Structures are given as C-alpha cells and as structure tokens.
Amino acid sequence: MSSAEPTDADLADRYRPRLAAERAELEASSAATGADRRPVELDQQSVGRLSRMDALQGQAMAKGMEARRAGRLRAIAAALARIDAAEFGFCDECGDFIGFARLDLDPCAARCTGCAR
C-alpha cells in the first residue's frame, strides 16, 4: 500500500457514518410510503375508471421506488460489509485504491473506474 492510500480506519471513519445515514433515510422513506404500495381497493362509489387508473399508476410508481430503495440498501449493506472486512475502498477486481473522488460520489462503489468500464 503506497503512502497515498488511506488506512482502513480512515476509510471507515470517513464513509461508515455516511452509509449509515443513507440507510436510515432509505428505511424511513420505505416505512413512510408503505401505504402507497398496498393493493388498490375497488371502490364503486369512486369517481370512476380514471380514478382507479390513477391509483394503480401511483401504486406502480411507489413499488418501483421501493425496488430502487431495496437495491440501494443492498449496495449499502455490501459496502458496510467491506468496511467490516477491511476491504472497503479497494477495487474488487484489481485491488487498487478506488479513489476518494469516486467514493465521495458513491461510497458503494466496489470497482475503480478502469475496471468499471
């Protein structure tokens, strides 16, 4: 490891709080939008077919957002596991330091820019 590369403790101190905060935010958002993903009830007293279509579209969008949140939560869990295993910040393919610029943009990045291409 060259002197330009940070230590595992430096990386953990820098990125663990950010990852934990993002995880908490995503979990709170998921809990807050749970009702939006529930099955749409057929209400015969409602305005009509367009109201139901709007409700179904809203439900589909909420489910799509939840799927994206779940994917991001998996990426965060993987990044936190790499921190715990002292493998965070180093490319899964070549082993080089990923770089602060890339990690600052996305601390879940598991590959350097060269290997990610």
Buried (B, 14 or more C-beta within 10 A) or exposed (E): EEEEEBEBEEBBEBBBEBBEEBBEEBEEEBEEBEEBBEEBEEEEEEEEEEEBEEBEEEBEEBEEBBEEBEEBBEBBEBBBEBBEEEBBBBBBEEEBBBBEEBBEEEBBBBBBEEBEE
